[in-house]
Amino acid sequence: MTALMEARGLGRNLPGDPPVPLVRGIDLDIMPGRFHAVIGPSGCGKSSLLYLLGLLDRPTSGTLTFDGVDTLPLDGDRRAQLRLERFGFVFQFHFLLAEFTALENVLLPIRRLGKLSGRAAHDRAMQTLDSMGLADQANKTPDRMSGGQRQRVAIARALANDPSLVLGDEPTGNLDSQNSARVVEIFQRLARDQGRAVVCVTHDPEVAAAADVRIHMLDGVIEKID
C-alpha cells in the first residue's frame, strides 16, 4: 500500500538565538484506510506535528509529500486550495458559526470549494449530516444541540468535500465518555470502511487504543510507532 502522506526529516523551529525546536527529524508515513493516533505528554510536539501534516504550518527542515506532490514549494493559496479539496479538520472546540444552522455550517466548505451548487450542494450536506445521525438536527443552530451533536456537526463539516485525510486535534477533549466513544467509532469507520487516512492527536487512552497505528512522541521526536 502506498502512503498518502510521507514526512522525511521533518522539523519545525521557532525563531530565536538559538532556535527552539518544536518537532525534529520526523519520519512518518500516513496510510489510507488507517486510523493513526498521535500520543505523548503535553508539550511534546503532537499538535505541532499535526499542524505541519495539515499544511497549517511550514516546516523549517525536511520534506513532506501528499499524494505524490511535494508540498514545500506550494504558495499559501495553493496550500489553502489543497486543504479545502483534500483535507478535513476537527478540533477540540467545534468552531461552528453560532448564527448558522447545522446544515448551513456544513454547506460552508462545499460552497467555498464551488464544485457543487444549489440542490447538489444541499443534498451533499444533508447526506453528510445523515451519516453522522444528524439529519433531524439540520435546521437547528448550535445552541439548540448537545455537545456531542455539535462535535458531530463539526465532523460532518470536515467531511463535506470528501477529504482523503482527516485530522483531529483532541476532538474528544470536551466530550463525555459516551460521546467520545461515538466519535471514535466515526473515525474508525472513516478509515476502515471508507478508506480515508485519519490522524488524531489525543491524550485519551481509549482513543489511542482504538487506533490502528499509535505514534508515540516525546520532546519533539517520535519515540516509536506501534
GUMARVEX-677589 format. One record per residue: x, y, z of N, C-alpha, C in turn; residue number from 1. Coordinates in Angstrom, 2 decimals, decimal comma. Each point is the difference from the previous one (the first is absolute). Example, Ala and Ser with C-alpha at 12.3 -4.5 7.8 and 13.67 -1.06 7.14 Angstrom:
<rs>
{r {13,19 -5,69 7,80} {-0,89 1,19 0,00} {0,90 1,20 0,00} 1}
{r {-0,35 1,05 -0,72} {0,82 1,19 0,06} {-0,77 1,09 0,73} 2}
</rs>
This chain:
<rs>
{r {0,84 -1,20 0,00} {-0,84 1,20 0,00} {0,88 1,25 0,00} 1}
{r {-0,35 0,97 -0,82} {0,75 1,24 -0,10} {-0,48 1,01 1,03} 2}
{r {0,93 0,67 0,66} {-0,36 1,01 0,99} {-0,68 1,19 -0,68} 3}
{r {-1,01 0,55 0,67} {-0,63 1,22 -0,49} {0,89 1,20 0,26} 4}
{r {0,64 0,02 1,18} {0,90 1,10 0,36} {1,29 -0,59 0,55} 5}
{r {1,13 0,61 -0,40} {1,30 -0,46 0,45} {0,80 1,19 0,54} 6}
{r {0,46 -0,13 1,24} {0,89 0,99 0,61} {1,38 -0,63 0,15} 7}
{r {1,03 0,74 -0,38} {1,37 -0,47 0,15} {0,85 1,12 0,58} 8}
{r {0,57 -0,28 1,17} {0,85 0,99 0,66} {-0,72 1,28 0,33} 9}
{r {-1,31 -0,07 0,24} {-0,82 1,19 0,16} {0,30 0,69 1,33} 10}
{r {0,19 1,30 -0,05} {0,28 0,75 1,21} {-0,62 1,38 -0,05} 11}
{r {-0,26 0,53 1,19} {-0,54 1,36 0,11} {0,63 0,68 1,21} 12}
{r {0,66 1,13 -0,25} {0,62 0,78 1,05} {-0,69 1,34 0,16} 13}
{r {-0,13 0,44 1,23} {-0,37 1,39 0,24} {1,24 0,86 -0,13} 14}
{r {-0,11 1,18 -0,65} {1,19 0,84 -0,14} {0,52 0,47 1,34} 15}
{r {1,28 0,10 0,12} {0,63 0,45 1,23} {1,50 -0,22 -0,09} 16}
{r {0,70 0,35 1,02} {1,44 -0,18 0,04} {0,37 -0,70 1,31} 17}
{r {0,05 -1,34 0,02} {-0,14 -0,89 -1,17} {-1,47 -0,26 -0,31} 18}
{r {-0,31 -0,56 -1,20} {-1,38 -0,37 -0,32} {-0,53 -1,04 0,98} 19}
{r {-1,33 0,04 0,20} {-0,65 -0,94 0,93} {-0,70 -1,09 -0,82} 20}
{r {0,45 -1,26 0,10} {-0,63 -1,06 -0,80} {-1,36 -0,40 0,57} 21}
{r {-0,99 -0,07 -0,86} {-1,32 -0,52 0,36} {-0,10 -1,48 -0,34} 22}
{r {0,38 -0,34 -1,21} {0,14 -1,41 -0,41} {1,27 -0,10 -0,82} 23}
{r {0,60 -1,20 -0,02} {1,28 -0,14 -0,71} {0,16 -1,44 -0,48} 24}
{r {0,54 -0,10 -1,21} {0,34 -1,30 -0,56} {-1,14 -0,96 -0,14} 25}
{r {-1,18 0,50 -0,36} {-1,19 -0,86 -0,09} {0,00 -0,78 -1,31} 26}
{r {0,02 -1,33 0,11} {-0,21 -0,88 -1,14} {-1,31 -0,74 0,24} 27}
{r {-0,96 0,20 -0,90} {-1,34 -0,53 0,27} {-0,74 -0,22 -1,30} 28}
{r {-0,68 -1,15 -0,11} {-0,90 -0,29 -1,11} {-1,43 -0,01 0,52} 29}
{r {-0,87 0,77 -0,64} {-1,43 0,01 0,31} {-0,71 -0,81 -1,07} 30}
{r {-0,63 -1,08 0,43} {-0,55 -0,97 -0,94} {-1,51 0,16 -0,19} 31}
{r {-0,48 -0,16 -1,21} {-1,45 -0,02 -0,21} {-0,61 -1,21 0,68} 32}
{r {-1,22 0,16 0,48} {-0,69 -1,10 0,65} {0,49 -0,32 1,38} 33}
{r {0,76 0,93 0,62} {0,53 -0,22 1,34} {-0,36 1,18 0,91} 34}
{r {-0,30 -0,34 1,24} {-0,27 0,98 1,04} {1,27 0,11 0,84} 35}
{r {0,67 1,16 -0,09} {1,26 0,24 0,69} {-0,25 0,89 1,22} 36}
{r {0,52 -0,40 1,15} {-0,08 0,82 1,21} {1,40 0,51 0,34} 37}
{r {0,11 1,31 0,24} {1,26 0,60 0,43} {-0,11 0,25 1,50} 38}
{r {0,86 -0,64 0,78} {-0,11 0,05 1,45} {1,32 0,40 0,63} 39}
{r {-0,09 0,47 1,25} {1,18 0,43 0,74} {-0,38 1,08 0,98} 40}
{r {0,92 0,39 0,88} {-0,30 1,00 1,03} {-0,23 1,39 -0,59} 41}
{r {-0,63 0,87 0,76} {-0,22 1,38 -0,43} {1,35 0,65 -0,33} 42}
{r {0,01 0,77 -1,10} {1,20 0,71 -0,39} {1,02 -0,81 -0,76} 43}
{r {-0,36 -1,23 -0,39} {0,99 -0,86 -0,67} {0,05 0,21 -1,50} 44}
{r {-0,90 0,84 -0,55} {0,03 0,28 -1,43} {-1,12 -0,61 -0,81} 45}
{r {-0,98 -0,60 0,67} {-1,10 -0,68 -0,72} {-0,75 0,97 -0,92} 46}
{r {-0,47 1,10 0,56} {-0,78 0,94 -0,80} {0,87 0,69 -1,04} 47}
{r {1,26 0,26 0,33} {0,92 0,58 -0,99} {0,14 -0,92 -1,21} 48}
{r {0,11 -1,30 0,26} {0,07 -0,96 -1,11} {-1,28 0,00 -0,80} 49}
{r {-1,14 0,01 0,68} {-1,28 0,00 -0,70} {-0,15 1,22 -0,91} 50}
{r {0,43 1,16 0,49} {-0,11 1,22 -0,80} {0,92 -0,06 -1,23} 51}
{r {1,14 -0,66 0,13} {0,85 -0,20 -1,18} {-0,66 -0,95 -0,99} 52}
{r {-0,54 -1,11 0,49} {-0,67 -0,96 -0,88} {-1,22 0,61 -0,68} 53}
{r {-0,67 0,91 0,71} {-1,18 0,64 -0,55} {0,28 1,21 -0,87} 54}
{r {1,28 0,28 -0,26} {0,43 1,14 -0,81} {-0,48 1,33 0,59} 55}
{r {-0,19 0,01 1,33} {-0,36 1,23 0,69} {1,25 0,74 0,49} 56}
{r {1,13 -0,67 -0,04} {1,28 0,58 0,38} {1,04 -0,54 -0,97} 57}
{r {1,10 0,73 -0,13} {1,06 -0,41 -0,92} {1,20 -0,54 0,76} 58}
{r {0,57 -1,10 -0,47} {1,20 -0,53 0,66} {1,22 0,87 -0,27} 59}
{r {0,97 -0,10 0,88} {1,28 0,68 -0,22} {1,06 -0,97 -0,51} 60}
{r {-0,33 -1,29 -0,02} {0,92 -0,99 -0,55} {-0,78 -1,23 -0,43} 61}
{r {0,61 -0,78 -0,88} {-0,60 -1,25 -0,44} {-0,93 0,16 -1,19} 62}
{r {-0,71 -1,09 -0,32} {-0,92 -0,02 -1,13} {-1,35 -0,55 0,43} 63}
{r {-1,03 0,42 -0,73} {-1,36 -0,46 0,27} {-0,73 -0,10 -1,32} 64}
{r {-0,36 -1,23 -0,38} {-0,74 -0,20 -1,23} {-1,41 -0,49 0,31} 65}
{r {-0,95 0,43 -0,82} {-1,39 -0,44 0,13} {-0,47 -0,52 -1,34} 66}
{r {-0,36 -1,28 -0,03} {-0,47 -0,64 -1,23} {1,00 0,24 -1,13} 67}
{r {1,28 -0,11 0,34} {1,07 0,14 -0,99} {0,41 1,43 -0,31} 68}
{r {-0,65 0,98 0,60} {0,30 1,41 -0,28} {0,87 0,56 1,12} 69}
{r {1,12 0,60 -0,36} {0,86 0,68 0,97} {-0,72 1,26 0,46} 70}
{r {-0,33 0,07 1,29} {-0,80 1,13 0,49} {0,85 1,22 0,35} 71}
{r {1,31 -0,16 0,14} {0,82 1,11 0,47} {0,03 1,20 -0,96} 72}
{r {0,07 -0,22 -1,33} {0,04 1,17 -0,90} {-1,35 0,70 -0,18} 73}
{r {-1,09 -0,59 0,48} {-1,32 0,58 -0,25} {-0,15 1,32 0,73} 74}
{r {-0,57 0,99 -0,69} {-0,25 1,28 0,65} {-1,25 -0,09 0,87} 75}
{r {-0,29 1,07 0,72} {-1,11 -0,02 0,95} {-1,34 -0,31 -0,64} 76}
{r {-0,25 0,54 -1,19} {-1,28 -0,23 -0,67} {-0,15 -1,47 -0,41} 77}
{r {1,08 -0,58 -0,52} {-0,09 -1,39 -0,44} {-0,13 -0,93 1,20} 78}
{r {0,67 0,31 1,09} {-0,15 -0,80 1,21} {-1,43 0,07 0,53} 79}
{r {-0,58 1,20 -0,02} {-1,38 0,16 0,46} {-0,96 -0,77 -0,89} 80}
{r {0,24 0,03 -1,31} {-0,88 -0,73 -0,92} {0,12 -1,50 0,21} 81}
{r {1,22 -0,48 0,23} {0,20 -1,42 0,24} {-0,70 -0,43 1,29} 82}
{r {0,10 0,81 1,04} {-0,71 -0,31 1,25} {-1,51 -0,06 -0,24} 83}
{r {-0,53 0,95 -0,73} {-1,44 0,05 -0,24} {-0,47 -1,22 -0,79} 84}
{r {0,81 -0,45 -0,96} {-0,40 -1,10 -0,87} {0,21 -1,38 0,63} 85}
{r {1,06 -0,17 0,80} {0,42 -1,35 0,37} {0,12 -0,25 1,50} 86}
{r {-0,08 1,07 0,82} {0,21 -0,14 1,44} {-1,28 0,36 0,76} 87}
{r {-0,21 -0,67 1,13} {-1,08 0,38 0,91} {0,57 0,13 1,41} 88}
{r {-0,44 1,02 0,74} {0,54 0,29 1,32} {-1,10 -0,03 1,06} 89}
{r {0,32 -0,63 1,15} {-0,90 -0,03 1,15} {0,82 0,38 1,23} 90}
{r {-0,46 1,00 0,73} {0,76 0,50 1,15} {-0,75 -0,30 1,30} 91}
{r {0,66 0,31 1,12} {-0,61 -0,25 1,31} {-1,28 0,81 0,16} 92}
{r {0,02 1,26 -0,45} {-1,20 0,82 -0,01} {-0,58 -0,05 -1,40} 93}
{r {-1,30 -0,05 -0,11} {-0,63 -0,27 -1,30} {0,14 1,14 -1,00} 94}
{r {0,11 1,25 0,44} {0,14 1,16 -0,88} {-1,13 0,12 -1,02} 95}
{r {-1,20 -0,43 0,38} {-1,16 0,23 -0,86} {-0,41 1,46 0,10} 96}
{r {-0,53 0,54 -1,09} {-0,50 1,37 0,02} {-1,35 0,01 0,69} 97}
{r {-0,08 0,78 1,07} {-1,16 -0,06 0,89} {-1,29 0,40 -0,68} 98}
{r {0,08 0,93 -0,96} {-1,21 0,52 -0,63} {-0,49 -0,88 -1,15} 99}
{r {0,77 -1,03 -0,36} {-0,36 -0,88 -1,10} {-0,54 -1,32 0,53} 100}
{r {-0,91 -0,61 -0,76} {-0,49 -1,33 0,36} {1,09 -1,04 -0,26} 101}
{r {-0,25 -1,22 0,46} {0,93 -1,09 -0,28} {0,19 -0,17 -1,51} 102}
{r {-1,10 0,03 -0,73} {0,08 -0,14 -1,46} {0,83 1,12 -0,61} 103}
{r {-0,22 1,21 0,42} {0,74 1,14 -0,55} {1,49 -0,09 0,33} 104}
{r {0,32 -0,47 1,20} {1,41 -0,17 0,36} {0,68 -1,02 -0,91} 105}
{r {-0,68 -1,10 -0,29} {0,58 -1,02 -0,86} {0,08 0,47 -1,45} 106}
{r {-0,91 0,85 -0,40} {0,01 0,53 -1,38} {1,16 0,96 -0,25} 107}
{r {0,55 0,60 1,06} {1,04 1,03 -0,20} {1,18 -0,50 -0,83} 108}
{r {0,68 -1,10 0,38} {1,13 -0,44 -0,83} {-0,41 -0,47 -1,38} 109}
{r {-1,21 -0,55 -0,14} {-0,47 -0,43 -1,32} {-0,14 1,21 -0,92} 110}
{r {-0,59 1,06 0,51} {-0,17 1,20 -0,81} {1,34 0,68 -0,29} 111}
{r {0,91 -0,05 0,97} {1,31 0,61 -0,21} {0,78 -0,72 -1,09} 112}
{r {-0,09 -1,34 -0,02} {0,69 -0,76 -1,04} {-0,63 0,26 -1,36} 113}
{r {-1,30 0,11 -0,04} {-0,68 0,43 -1,23} {-0,23 -1,07 -1,04} 114}
{r {0,20 -1,27 0,34} {-0,23 -1,05 -0,97} {-1,45 -0,42 -0,08} 115}
{r {-0,74 0,24 1,08} {-1,43 -0,29 0,04} {-0,76 1,27 0,35} 116}
{r {-1,19 0,10 -0,50} {-0,83 1,17 0,33} {-1,45 -0,42 0,04} 117}
{r {-0,82 0,88 0,55} {-1,43 -0,24 0,01} {-0,39 -1,30 0,68} 118}
{r {-0,84 -0,77 -0,68} {-0,53 -1,23 0,56} {1,11 -1,03 0,26} 119}
{r {0,99 -0,08 -0,88} {1,08 -0,98 0,19} {0,78 0,30 1,28} 120}
{r {0,27 1,27 0,26} {0,71 0,38 1,23} {-0,84 -0,32 1,22} 121}
{r {-1,28 0,34 -0,06} {-0,92 -0,29 1,10} {-0,05 -1,50 0,27} 122}
{r {-0,13 -0,80 -1,05} {-0,09 -1,45 0,17} {1,28 -0,57 0,59} 123}
{r {1,14 0,51 -0,45} {1,28 -0,47 0,53} {0,08 0,30 1,51} 124}
{r {-0,38 1,21 0,40} {0,05 0,37 1,41} {-0,96 -0,85 0,83} 125}
{r {-1,19 -0,24 -0,52} {-0,96 -0,82 0,73} {0,47 -1,45 0,12} 126}
{r {0,59 -0,54 -1,05} {0,51 -1,36 0,05} {1,10 -0,13 1,06} 127}
{r {0,84 1,02 0,07} {1,10 -0,03 0,97} {-0,54 0,09 1,43} 128}
{r {-0,97 0,88 0,22} {-0,65 0,07 1,31} {-0,68 -1,31 0,35} 129}
{r {-0,67 -0,60 -0,97} {-0,69 -1,26 0,24} {0,98 -1,11 0,38} 130}
{r {1,21 0,02 -0,59} {1,00 -1,01 0,32} {0,49 0,13 1,44} 131}
{r {-0,21 1,17 0,59} {0,34 0,24 1,41} {-1,20 -0,20 0,92} 132}
{r {-1,13 -0,43 -0,57} {-1,22 -0,18 0,78} {-0,65 1,31 0,38} 133}
{r {0,16 1,03 -0,84} {-0,44 1,35 0,37} {-0,97 0,63 -1,00} 134}
{r {-0,62 -0,81 -0,83} {-0,92 0,57 -0,99} {-1,11 0,79 0,69} 135}
{r {-0,43 -0,46 1,17} {-1,09 0,67 0,71} {0,45 1,28 0,70} 136}
{r {1,30 0,28 0,00} {0,53 1,22 0,62} {0,38 1,07 -1,03} 137}
{r {-0,28 -0,27 -1,27} {0,51 0,85 -1,08} {-0,37 1,46 0,15} 138}
{r {-1,19 0,28 0,49} {-0,48 1,38 0,06} {0,16 0,64 1,37} 139}
{r {0,76 -0,64 0,87} {0,26 0,56 1,33} {1,32 0,75 0,02} 140}
{r {0,05 1,08 0,75} {1,25 0,71 0,23} {0,77 -0,71 1,13} 141}
{r {1,31 0,23 0,10} {0,81 -0,74 0,98} {-0,49 0,10 1,44} 142}
{r {-0,59 1,15 0,37} {-0,44 0,17 1,39} {-1,18 -0,91 0,35} 143}
{r {-0,62 -0,60 -0,99} {-1,13 -0,89 0,23} {0,39 -1,48 -0,09} 144}
{r {1,30 -0,25 -0,06} {0,50 -1,38 -0,09} {0,89 -0,31 1,20} 145}
{r {0,16 -1,29 0,28} {0,90 -0,42 1,07} {1,45 0,12 -0,45} 146}
{r {0,92 -0,14 0,95} {1,41 0,07 -0,34} {0,41 -1,09 -0,97} 147}
{r {-0,50 -1,20 0,20} {0,32 -1,09 -0,91} {-0,55 0,23 -1,39} 148}
{r {-1,21 0,54 -0,08} {-0,58 0,31 -1,31} {0,80 1,08 -0,71} 149}
{r {0,42 1,03 0,74} {0,79 1,07 -0,62} {1,31 -0,54 -0,57} 150}
{r {0,65 -0,91 0,74} {1,26 -0,54 -0,49} {-0,22 -0,88 -1,23} 151}
{r {-1,12 -0,70 -0,05} {-0,29 -0,80 -1,20} {-0,34 0,89 -1,20} 152}
{r {-0,61 1,15 0,24} {-0,19 0,97 -1,09} {1,37 0,48 -0,49} 153}
{r {0,93 0,23 0,93} {1,35 0,42 -0,39} {0,68 -1,08 -0,83} 154}
{r {-0,22 -1,27 0,34} {0,56 -1,08 -0,81} {-0,66 -0,03 -1,38} 155}
{r {-1,31 0,19 -0,05} {-0,71 0,06 -1,28} {0,55 1,12 -0,86} 156}
{r {0,25 1,15 0,61} {0,58 1,13 -0,75} {1,38 -0,39 -0,54} 157}
{r {0,81 -0,70 0,82} {1,32 -0,42 -0,44} {-0,07 -0,97 -1,18} 158}
{r {-1,10 -0,76 -0,09} {-0,16 -0,99 -1,06} {-0,75 0,54 -1,22} 159}
{r {-0,41 1,24 0,05} {-0,91 0,53 -1,01} {0,55 -0,10 -1,42} 160}
{r {1,32 0,19 -0,17} {0,60 -0,06 -1,33} {0,71 -1,32 -0,28} 161}
{r {-0,39 -1,05 0,75} {0,49 -1,35 -0,22} {1,52 -0,08 0,07} 162}
{r {0,60 0,37 1,15} {1,46 0,06 0,10} {0,65 -1,38 0,03} 163}
{r {1,25 -0,04 -0,45} {0,79 -1,22 0,10} {0,64 -0,14 1,37} 164}
{r {0,28 1,15 0,64} {0,70 0,02 1,29} {-0,84 0,78 1,00} 165}
{r {-0,29 -0,63 1,14} {-0,75 0,65 1,08} {0,93 0,13 1,19} 166}
{r {0,13 1,23 0,52} {0,89 0,27 1,12} {-0,78 0,52 1,19} 167}
{r {0,23 -0,59 1,17} {-0,69 0,42 1,22} {0,99 0,42 1,07} 168}
{r {-0,25 1,13 0,63} {0,84 0,47 1,10} {-0,82 -0,05 1,27} 169}
{r {0,19 -1,05 0,79} {-0,76 -0,24 1,24} {-1,52 0,10 -0,24} 170}
{r {-0,52 -0,69 -1,02} {-1,42 0,18 -0,35} {-0,98 -0,50 1,05} 171}
{r {0,47 -0,82 0,95} {-0,89 -0,49 1,06} {0,25 0,72 1,32} 172}
{r {0,85 1,02 -0,01} {0,43 0,63 1,24} {-1,10 0,65 0,80} 173}
{r {-1,08 0,44 -0,64} {-1,10 0,66 0,70} {-1,23 -0,89 0,13} 174}
{r {0,14 -1,29 -0,26} {-1,15 -0,90 -0,04} {0,01 -0,98 1,16} 175}
{r {-1,20 -0,45 0,38} {-0,08 -1,05 1,01} {0,35 -1,34 -0,65} 176}
{r {0,06 -1,04 0,82} {0,49 -1,29 -0,49} {-0,89 -0,58 -1,10} 177}
{r {-1,29 0,18 0,11} {-0,91 -0,55 -1,00} {0,19 0,67 -1,35} 178}
{r {0,08 1,34 0,01} {0,19 0,71 -1,26} {1,41 -0,19 -0,54} 179}
{r {0,98 -0,14 0,88} {1,36 -0,30 -0,45} {0,03 -1,31 -0,76} 180}
{r {-0,68 -1,01 0,55} {-0,03 -1,30 -0,64} {-0,66 0,09 -1,38} 181}
{r {-1,01 0,84 -0,11} {-0,68 0,15 -1,29} {0,92 0,64 -1,04} 182}
{r {0,77 1,00 0,43} {0,95 0,65 -0,91} {1,07 -1,00 -0,44} 183}
{r {0,48 -0,81 0,94} {1,00 -1,02 -0,34} {-0,56 -0,97 -1,04} 184}
{r {-1,24 -0,42 0,18} {-0,62 -0,91 -0,97} {-0,09 0,64 -1,38} 185}
{r {-0,29 1,30 -0,02} {-0,06 0,71 -1,29} {1,37 -0,01 -0,67} 186}
{r {1,06 0,30 0,76} {1,34 0,01 -0,57} {0,40 -1,39 -0,50} 187}
{r {-0,37 -1,02 0,75} {0,30 -1,36 -0,46} {-0,72 -0,30 -1,31} 188}
{r {-1,24 0,42 -0,10} {-0,77 -0,23 -1,23} {0,59 0,77 -1,18} 189}
{r {0,42 1,22 0,25} {0,60 0,81 -1,08} {1,23 -0,68 -0,57} 190}
{r {0,80 -0,60 0,88} {1,21 -0,67 -0,47} {-0,30 -1,37 -0,59} 191}
{r {-0,63 -0,85 0,79} {-0,11 -1,41 -0,38} {-1,05 -0,26 -1,07} 192}
{r {-1,10 0,75 0,05} {-1,07 -0,24 -0,97} {0,10 0,91 -1,22} 193}
{r {0,52 1,21 0,19} {0,03 0,97 -1,10} {1,39 0,23 -0,57} 194}
{r {1,02 -0,59 0,61} {1,34 0,08 -0,56} {0,71 1,32 0,17} 195}
{r {-0,49 0,83 0,90} {0,68 1,29 0,22} {1,17 -0,21 0,97} 196}
{r {0,96 0,89 -0,08} {1,05 0,06 1,01} {-0,47 0,92 1,11} 197}
{r {0,08 -0,46 1,25} {-0,43 0,78 1,15} {1,19 0,15 0,95} 198}
{r {0,27 1,23 0,41} {1,07 0,27 0,96} {-0,60 0,80 1,15} 199}
{r {0,15 -0,50 1,21} {-0,65 0,62 1,16} {0,99 0,17 1,14} 200}
{r {0,24 1,24 0,41} {0,77 0,29 1,20} {-0,91 -0,20 1,21} 201}
{r {0,46 -0,75 0,99} {-0,87 -0,27 1,14} {0,78 -0,27 1,27} 202}
{r {-0,61 0,37 1,14} {0,48 -0,41 1,31} {-0,82 -1,17 0,55} 203}
{r {-1,06 -0,36 -0,71} {-0,95 -0,99 0,49} {0,49 -1,41 -0,33} 204}
{r {0,30 -0,82 1,01} {0,50 -1,35 -0,29} {-0,99 -0,87 -0,75} 205}
{r {-1,30 0,26 0,16} {-0,99 -0,80 -0,72} {0,00 0,33 -1,49} 206}
{r {0,23 1,27 -0,33} {0,12 0,38 -1,41} {1,24 -0,66 -0,58} 207}
{r {1,11 0,08 0,72} {1,25 -0,60 -0,48} {-0,15 -1,51 -0,19} 208}
{r {-0,68 -0,66 0,93} {-0,17 -1,45 -0,09} {-0,82 -0,41 -1,20} 209}
{r {-0,91 0,89 -0,44} {-0,87 -0,31 -1,13} {0,68 0,20 -1,35} 210}
{r {1,14 0,68 -0,01} {0,68 0,31 -1,26} {0,71 -1,23 -0,56} 211}
{r {0,24 0,04 -1,31} {0,76 -1,07 -0,66} {1,51 0,21 0,19} 212}
{r {0,40 1,27 0,10} {1,42 0,36 0,11} {0,14 1,01 1,12} 213}
{r {0,95 -0,22 0,90} {0,28 0,95 1,09} {1,39 0,58 -0,18} 214}
{r {0,06 1,32 -0,08} {1,25 0,73 -0,20} {0,36 0,64 1,33} 215}
{r {1,02 -0,52 0,66} {0,39 0,46 1,33} {1,04 1,11 -0,13} 216}
{r {-0,29 1,19 0,57} {0,92 1,12 -0,08} {0,53 0,39 1,37} 217}
{r {1,22 0,52 0,00} {0,61 0,54 1,21} {1,06 1,01 -0,42} 218}
{r {-0,09 1,19 0,59} {1,00 1,04 -0,24} {0,22 0,28 -1,48} 219}
{r {-1,10 0,03 -0,76} {0,07 0,40 -1,40} {0,41 -1,07 -0,98} 220}
{r {0,21 -1,22 0,47} {0,40 -1,08 -0,90} {-0,98 -1,17 0,16} 221}
{r {-0,01 -0,87 -0,99} {-0,78 -1,23 0,09} {0,85 -1,06 0,69} 222}
{r {-0,47 -0,46 1,16} {0,72 -1,06 0,72} {-0,21 -1,36 -0,63} 223}
{r {-1,27 -0,29 -0,33} {-0,30 -1,28 -0,64} {-1,35 0,09 -0,66} 224}
{r {-0,25 -0,95 -0,90} {-1,29 -0,13 -0,67} {-0,42 -1,45 0,15} 225}
{r {-1,23 -0,20 0,49} {-0,49 -1,38 0,11} {-1,44 -0,10 -0,45} 226}
</rs>
